[in-house]
Amino acid sequence: MVGLKYLSRGIRLGLVTLIALSFYLSYLIWLSPERNDESQEQEMSQKITDIRPKEELFLPTRVAYHNGKEISTSNSPAILLSLHHFLKNQEIRRLQIYTYEDEEALLKNLSKENYVSFDYLSKMKLNEYLSVYQLQISNSDKQRLKNSYFDEIRLNFGQKQLSFINHDDQQVFKFHLQMDLTQIENYLKKHQKQFQLHEGEFKMVSGQVYSKDPIKLQLYSYISTDQPYTLFRDAFFLNTRDIKVNDDTNDALVLSNHQGDILSISLNDQMVYFRANQVDFHNQNMYSASADYVSRLGTNLGQLRFFQREDKKIIYRAFVEGYPLFRKDDNGKIVVSFSDLGQENTRNMEISGNLTTLQVPIPSDKTKTLPGALTICEKLQSLGIKALPEMTIGYLWEEIQDTGVVDLTPTWFVYYQNQWLPYDELVQILSNGKGA
């Protein structure tokens, strides 16, 4: 009887165990997929949240306000974005296209006062700008502008005109604005303290204000870090499950998918290379196609913005307080290169970048005063450069060895022989007789 009693208990215990196991297996079968779907939704939601808006990606470099005889400028991204929000969804009409013999003739026919201007350091596709900032134009005007570019915008308050200026080709594309411009003028007056007033002599060079007024800027220091390779993997591969890892190389991590897209990360210098095959260009251009990929990096590599167009390359740089960031090794940028247009209206695309980025700011109250642009130009002309060069203030990335700390120093950069050089470096080249 005692044996039967223990046997009965054993059977009951076994049944309880089997029932519990059954519930557990049912949980795995029915609930786990839901959890996986939920995690996938969260991952997709996170990716969507991290996408950088194209309105920020394609912001002009700076804004200038011409109020009567006074002129003031600002690089503030907040001001640039706010001014563009005023133009959002506005209708522009009566397109007129003007072509001039030279830059002098072009400037003579532009308004000299009471306007606000925005400038890029390189040419921007006009239809892409209108699409990003949602300015409304007719289909016929859009067709007329399909091959048009510009590098400066002027909004004339008195004439209610919006002009897109191409200083390379001496072309002006003028529209009439329907909106009341009073709110924009009031905004500019309200935020005048955030602009730098240029009180002395100044010249306009491709939409930029060059003056002799010195410019005081903040010094910054950051702790640098390397982003995980998954940042580029998740941004550039739409389906992260369809990825094959190539373990054949010791100095690089190589990922690919069944479409032949390849992502390679160099383990020595943290350089990233990505290749996408046959990117559809039926309803795209190089600006929009590159932005679709770069925007998915979010702000993980800093405040990335369109910086330059070179032939079939679109270049993005991180900006710090409205100024582009430069590294001496030239790795502080994202370069998107395209092949020629194929028969099926597709292009191959290559993207290069770097995993190293700025992460933690180190407080500092130090400043540096730079000479005005005209002072820089006079020095360069004395060394043999004839025409006023394209220039910009940027922050130079300088690593403090073995500390992980990066100093950012405000510096003048000059576009010379198809590259951006620090002013001091260019002066040394010209002084040694190797340039001009």
C-alpha positions as CSV (number, residue, x, y, z in Angstrom):
1,M,0.0,0.0,0.0
2,V,2.8,2.4,0.8
3,G,4.4,1.7,-2.5
4,L,1.2,2.4,-4.4
5,K,0.8,5.6,-2.4
6,Y,4.3,6.8,-3.5
7,L,3.6,5.7,-7.0
8,S,0.4,7.7,-7.1
9,R,2.2,10.8,-5.9
10,G,4.9,10.3,-8.5
11,I,2.3,10.0,-11.3
12,R,0.5,13.2,-10.0
13,L,3.8,15.1,-9.8
14,G,4.7,13.9,-13.3
15,L,1.3,15.1,-14.7
16,V,1.8,18.5,-13.0
17,T,5.2,18.7,-14.6
18,L,3.9,17.8,-18.0
19,I,1.0,20.3,-17.8
20,A,3.5,23.0,-16.8
21,L,5.7,22.1,-19.7
22,S,2.7,22.2,-22.0
23,F,1.9,25.7,-20.8
24,Y,5.5,26.8,-21.3
25,L,5.7,25.4,-24.8
26,S,2.4,27.0,-25.7
27,Y,3.8,30.3,-24.4
28,L,6.9,29.9,-26.6
29,I,4.7,29.1,-29.6
30,W,2.1,31.8,-29.2
31,L,3.6,34.6,-27.3
32,S,7.2,34.7,-28.5
33,P,6.2,35.7,-32.1
34,E,4.2,38.6,-30.6
35,R,7.2,39.6,-28.6
36,N,9.5,39.4,-31.6
37,D,7.0,41.5,-33.6
38,E,6.8,44.0,-30.8
39,S,10.6,44.2,-30.6
40,Q,10.8,44.6,-34.4
41,E,8.2,47.4,-34.2
42,Q,10.2,49.1,-31.4
43,E,13.3,48.8,-33.5
44,M,11.6,50.2,-36.6
45,S,10.1,53.0,-34.4
46,Q,13.5,53.8,-33.0
47,K,14.9,54.0,-36.6
48,I,12.1,56.3,-37.7
49,T,12.7,58.5,-34.6
50,D,16.4,58.8,-35.4
51,I,15.9,59.9,-39.0
52,R,17.2,63.4,-39.5
53,P,14.7,65.7,-41.2
54,K,15.7,66.9,-44.7
55,E,14.8,70.4,-43.6
56,E,17.8,70.3,-41.3
57,L,20.0,68.3,-43.6
58,F,19.7,70.9,-46.4
59,L,19.8,74.1,-44.4
60,P,21.8,76.9,-46.1
61,T,25.1,77.7,-44.4
62,R,24.2,81.3,-43.2
63,V,21.7,84.1,-43.4
64,A,22.4,87.8,-44.1
65,Y,19.9,90.6,-43.3
66,H,20.2,93.8,-45.3
67,N,18.2,96.5,-43.6
68,G,18.8,99.8,-45.3
69,K,22.5,100.5,-45.3
70,E,23.2,98.0,-42.5
71,I,24.1,94.4,-43.0
72,S,24.3,91.6,-40.4
73,T,24.9,87.8,-40.6
74,S,24.2,84.7,-38.6
75,N,25.1,81.0,-38.8
76,S,22.5,80.0,-36.2
77,P,20.7,76.8,-37.4
78,A,17.7,77.7,-35.2
79,I,17.3,81.1,-37.0
80,L,17.8,79.5,-40.5
81,L,15.2,76.9,-39.7
82,S,12.7,79.4,-38.3
83,L,13.0,81.6,-41.3
84,H,12.4,78.6,-43.6
85,H,9.3,77.6,-41.6
86,F,7.7,81.0,-42.6
87,L,8.1,80.0,-46.2
88,K,6.7,76.5,-45.8
89,N,3.7,75.7,-48.1
90,Q,3.8,79.2,-49.6
91,E,2.9,79.6,-53.3
92,I,5.4,81.2,-55.6
93,R,4.3,82.4,-59.1
94,R,5.4,84.1,-62.3
95,L,8.8,82.5,-62.8
96,Q,11.2,84.7,-64.7
97,I,14.7,83.5,-65.7
98,Y,17.6,86.0,-66.4
99,T,21.1,85.2,-67.7
100,Y,23.9,87.8,-67.4
101,E,27.2,88.2,-69.1
102,D,29.3,88.2,-65.9
103,E,29.1,88.5,-62.1
104,E,29.3,92.3,-62.2
105,A,26.2,92.6,-64.5
106,L,24.3,90.1,-62.3
107,L,25.0,92.0,-59.1
108,K,24.0,95.3,-60.7
109,N,20.5,93.9,-61.3
110,L,20.0,92.6,-57.8
111,S,18.4,94.6,-55.0
112,K,20.9,96.3,-52.7
113,E,18.8,96.8,-49.6
114,N,15.9,95.6,-47.6
115,Y,16.2,91.9,-48.2
116,V,17.3,88.7,-46.4
117,S,19.6,86.3,-48.2
118,F,20.7,82.6,-47.6
119,D,23.8,81.1,-49.1
120,Y,25.2,77.7,-49.7
121,L,28.9,76.9,-50.1
122,S,28.1,74.8,-53.2
123,K,25.3,74.5,-55.8
124,M,22.0,73.2,-54.7
125,K,19.4,71.7,-57.0
126,L,16.5,74.1,-57.2
127,N,13.6,71.7,-57.5
128,E,15.0,69.6,-54.6
129,Y,15.1,72.8,-52.4
130,L,11.5,73.6,-53.3
131,S,10.4,70.1,-52.5
132,V,12.2,69.9,-49.1
133,Y,10.9,73.2,-47.9
134,Q,7.4,72.6,-49.5
135,L,7.2,75.7,-51.6
136,Q,4.3,75.4,-54.1
137,I,5.0,76.0,-57.8
138,S,3.2,75.0,-61.0
139,N,4.1,71.8,-62.8
140,S,5.1,73.9,-65.9
141,D,7.6,75.9,-63.7
142,K,8.9,72.7,-62.1
143,Q,9.6,71.3,-65.6
144,R,11.4,74.5,-66.6
145,L,13.6,74.2,-63.5
146,K,14.5,70.5,-63.8
147,N,18.1,71.1,-64.6
148,S,18.5,74.3,-62.6
149,Y,20.9,75.0,-59.6
150,F,21.6,77.9,-57.3
151,D,23.9,78.9,-54.4
152,E,22.1,82.0,-53.0
153,I,18.5,82.9,-52.2
154,R,17.3,86.5,-51.8
155,L,13.9,87.4,-50.4
156,N,13.1,91.0,-51.3
157,F,10.7,92.6,-48.9
158,G,9.7,95.7,-50.9
159,Q,9.1,93.8,-54.2
160,K,7.8,90.6,-52.6
161,Q,10.2,88.6,-54.8
162,L,12.0,85.3,-54.1
163,S,15.2,85.0,-56.2
164,F,17.4,81.9,-56.6
165,I,20.9,82.9,-57.9
166,N,23.5,80.8,-59.6
167,H,26.7,82.7,-59.3
168,D,28.7,80.2,-61.4
169,D,26.4,80.5,-64.4
170,Q,25.3,84.1,-63.8
171,Q,21.6,83.1,-63.7
172,V,18.7,84.4,-61.6
173,F,15.3,82.6,-61.2
174,K,12.7,85.1,-59.9
175,F,9.3,84.3,-58.4
176,H,6.6,86.5,-57.0
177,L,5.5,85.7,-53.4
178,Q,1.9,85.7,-52.3
179,M,2.5,85.8,-48.6
180,D,2.6,88.8,-46.1
181,L,6.3,89.3,-45.3
182,T,5.8,91.4,-42.2
183,Q,6.1,88.4,-39.9
184,I,9.6,87.6,-41.3
185,E,10.7,91.2,-40.9
186,N,9.4,91.3,-37.3
187,Y,11.2,88.0,-36.6
188,L,14.5,89.4,-37.9
189,K,14.2,92.6,-35.9
190,K,13.3,90.6,-32.7
191,H,16.4,88.4,-33.1
192,Q,18.8,91.1,-34.3
193,K,21.1,90.5,-31.2
194,Q,21.9,87.0,-32.5
195,F,23.3,88.5,-35.7
196,Q,26.8,90.0,-36.2
197,L,26.6,93.6,-37.5
198,H,29.2,94.5,-40.2
199,E,29.8,98.2,-39.7
200,G,32.8,98.8,-42.0
201,E,33.6,98.0,-45.6
202,F,32.2,94.8,-47.0
203,K,31.9,92.9,-50.3
204,M,29.5,90.3,-51.6
205,V,31.3,87.1,-52.9
206,S,28.9,84.4,-54.3
207,G,26.3,85.5,-51.8
208,Q,28.6,85.7,-48.8
209,V,29.4,88.8,-46.9
210,Y,33.1,89.5,-46.7
211,S,34.0,92.3,-44.3
212,K,37.0,93.5,-42.1
213,D,35.1,93.1,-38.9
214,P,36.8,90.5,-36.6
215,I,34.7,87.5,-35.5
216,K,34.8,86.1,-31.9
217,L,33.9,82.5,-31.5
218,Q,33.7,80.0,-28.7
219,L,36.4,77.3,-28.3
220,Y,35.1,73.7,-27.7
221,S,36.5,70.5,-26.4
222,Y,34.8,67.1,-26.7
223,I,35.5,63.5,-25.7
224,S,35.5,61.4,-28.9
225,T,34.1,57.9,-29.3
226,D,33.7,55.3,-31.9
227,Q,30.1,54.5,-32.9
228,P,29.2,50.8,-33.2
229,Y,29.2,49.4,-36.8
230,T,25.6,48.6,-36.3
231,L,24.8,52.3,-36.8
232,F,25.7,52.0,-40.5
233,R,24.4,48.5,-40.8
234,D,20.9,49.5,-39.6
235,A,20.9,52.8,-41.5
236,F,22.0,51.4,-44.9
237,F,20.5,47.8,-44.9
238,L,16.7,48.0,-45.0
239,N,16.4,44.3,-43.9
240,T,19.0,43.6,-41.2
241,R,18.0,39.9,-41.3
242,D,19.2,39.5,-44.9
243,I,22.8,40.0,-44.1
244,K,25.8,37.8,-44.6
245,V,29.0,38.3,-42.6
246,N,32.3,37.7,-44.4
247,D,35.0,36.5,-41.9
248,D,37.8,36.0,-44.4
249,T,39.6,39.2,-43.6
250,N,41.3,40.1,-40.3
251,D,41.5,43.8,-40.8
252,A,37.9,44.5,-41.8
253,L,34.4,43.6,-41.1
254,V,32.4,43.0,-44.3
255,L,28.6,42.6,-44.5
256,S,26.5,42.0,-47.6
257,N,23.0,41.1,-48.7
258,H,21.4,39.1,-51.5
259,Q,21.1,42.3,-53.7
260,G,24.9,42.7,-53.6
261,D,25.0,45.7,-51.4
262,I,28.3,45.7,-49.3
263,L,29.3,47.4,-46.1
264,S,33.0,47.3,-45.1
265,I,34.4,48.6,-41.8
266,S,38.2,49.0,-41.5
267,L,39.3,47.8,-38.1
268,N,42.5,49.9,-38.2
269,D,41.2,53.4,-38.9
270,Q,37.4,53.0,-38.4
271,M,36.7,54.0,-42.0
272,V,33.3,52.8,-43.4
273,Y,32.6,52.0,-47.0
274,F,29.2,51.1,-48.4
275,R,28.1,50.2,-51.9
276,A,24.5,50.0,-53.1
277,N,23.8,48.6,-56.6
278,Q,21.2,50.0,-59.0
279,V,19.6,52.7,-56.9
280,D,16.4,53.8,-58.7
281,F,16.6,57.3,-60.2
282,H,13.2,57.4,-61.9
283,N,11.9,60.0,-59.3
284,Q,15.2,60.9,-57.6
285,N,18.3,63.0,-58.0
286,M,21.7,62.8,-56.3
287,Y,20.6,65.1,-53.6
288,S,17.5,63.2,-52.6
289,A,19.1,59.8,-53.1
290,S,22.0,60.6,-50.9
291,A,19.8,62.2,-48.2
292,D,17.6,59.1,-48.0
293,Y,20.7,57.2,-46.6
294,V,22.5,59.9,-44.7
295,S,19.3,61.0,-42.9
296,R,19.0,57.5,-41.3
297,L,22.2,58.1,-39.4
298,G,20.3,60.6,-37.3
299,T,22.5,62.8,-35.1
300,N,24.8,59.9,-34.1
301,L,27.6,61.5,-36.1
302,G,26.8,65.0,-35.1
303,Q,24.6,67.6,-36.9
304,L,25.2,66.4,-40.4
305,R,24.3,68.9,-43.2
306,F,24.8,69.2,-46.9
307,F,28.1,70.9,-47.5
308,Q,29.3,70.6,-51.1
309,R,28.5,69.1,-54.6
310,E,31.5,67.9,-56.6
311,D,30.6,66.5,-60.0
312,K,28.8,63.2,-59.1
313,K,29.6,63.5,-55.4
314,I,27.4,64.9,-52.6
315,I,29.4,65.8,-49.4
316,Y,27.9,66.1,-45.9
317,R,29.7,67.5,-42.9
318,A,28.9,67.7,-39.2
319,F,28.3,71.2,-38.0
320,V,29.1,72.7,-34.6
321,E,27.1,75.8,-33.6
322,G,26.4,76.4,-37.2
323,Y,29.9,76.0,-38.5
324,P,31.3,73.0,-40.5
325,L,33.7,70.6,-38.9
326,F,37.0,69.8,-40.6
327,R,39.6,67.1,-39.7
328,K,43.2,67.2,-41.0
329,D,42.9,63.6,-42.2
330,D,39.8,64.7,-44.1
331,N,37.8,61.9,-42.5
332,G,35.2,64.2,-40.8
333,K,32.7,64.0,-43.6
334,I,30.2,61.7,-45.4
335,V,30.9,61.4,-49.1
336,V,28.2,59.9,-51.4
337,S,29.5,59.1,-54.9
338,F,27.4,58.0,-57.9
339,S,28.1,56.2,-61.1
340,D,26.8,57.4,-64.5
341,L,23.1,56.9,-65.1
342,G,22.5,53.4,-66.5
343,Q,20.1,52.2,-69.1
344,E,17.4,51.3,-66.6
345,N,17.6,54.8,-65.0
346,T,19.7,53.5,-62.1
347,R,23.0,54.4,-60.6
348,N,25.4,52.6,-58.3
349,M,26.2,54.5,-55.1
350,E,29.1,54.5,-52.8
351,I,29.2,56.1,-49.3
352,S,32.4,56.6,-47.2
353,G,32.6,57.9,-43.6
354,N,34.1,57.2,-40.3
355,L,32.9,55.7,-37.0
356,T,34.7,58.2,-34.8
357,T,32.5,61.1,-33.6
358,L,32.3,63.7,-30.8
359,Q,30.3,62.6,-27.9
360,V,30.6,64.4,-24.5
361,P,31.3,68.2,-24.5
362,I,33.8,69.5,-22.0
363,P,32.8,73.0,-20.6
364,S,35.0,75.9,-21.6
365,D,34.6,79.7,-21.5
366,K,37.6,80.4,-23.8
367,T,37.1,82.3,-27.1
368,K,39.2,83.0,-30.2
369,T,39.0,86.1,-32.4
370,L,39.4,85.6,-36.1
371,P,40.3,88.4,-38.6
372,G,37.5,89.5,-41.0
373,A,37.2,87.8,-44.4
374,L,38.5,90.9,-46.3
375,T,41.6,90.9,-44.2
376,I,42.2,87.3,-45.1
377,C,41.6,88.0,-48.8
378,E,44.1,90.9,-48.8
379,K,46.8,88.6,-47.4
380,L,46.1,85.9,-49.9
381,Q,46.1,88.4,-52.8
382,S,49.5,89.6,-51.7
383,L,50.7,86.0,-52.0
384,G,49.4,85.7,-55.6
385,I,45.8,84.7,-55.5
386,K,44.0,87.1,-57.9
387,A,40.2,86.5,-57.5
388,L,38.5,86.6,-54.1
389,P,38.4,82.9,-53.1
390,E,35.5,81.0,-51.6
391,M,36.0,80.8,-47.9
392,T,34.2,79.8,-44.7
393,I,34.8,79.7,-41.0
394,G,34.9,76.1,-39.6
395,Y,36.0,74.2,-36.6
396,L,39.3,72.4,-36.9
397,W,39.3,68.9,-35.2
398,E,42.6,68.5,-33.2
399,E,43.1,65.4,-31.2
400,I,45.1,65.5,-27.9
401,Q,47.2,62.4,-28.1
402,D,46.4,59.5,-25.8
403,T,43.5,61.3,-24.1
404,G,40.5,60.8,-26.2
405,V,39.9,64.5,-26.0
406,V,39.4,66.6,-29.2
407,D,39.8,70.4,-29.3
408,L,37.7,72.3,-31.8
409,T,39.4,75.5,-32.9
410,P,37.6,78.2,-35.0
411,T,39.6,78.6,-38.3
412,W,39.3,80.2,-41.7
413,F,39.2,77.6,-44.5
414,V,39.8,78.5,-48.1
415,Y,38.7,76.5,-51.2
416,Y,41.9,76.2,-53.2
417,Q,42.6,73.8,-56.0
418,N,39.5,71.8,-55.3
419,Q,40.1,71.3,-51.6
420,W,39.4,73.1,-48.4
421,L,42.6,74.2,-46.6
422,P,43.1,75.9,-43.3
423,Y,44.2,79.5,-43.9
424,D,47.6,79.1,-42.1
425,E,48.4,76.0,-44.2
426,L,47.5,77.7,-47.4
427,V,49.7,80.8,-46.5
428,Q,52.6,78.4,-45.9
429,I,52.1,76.8,-49.3
430,L,51.9,80.1,-51.1
431,S,54.9,81.5,-49.2
432,N,57.0,78.5,-50.3
433,G,56.1,79.2,-53.9
434,K,54.1,76.0,-54.4
435,G,50.8,77.5,-55.2
436,A,49.0,80.2,-57.2
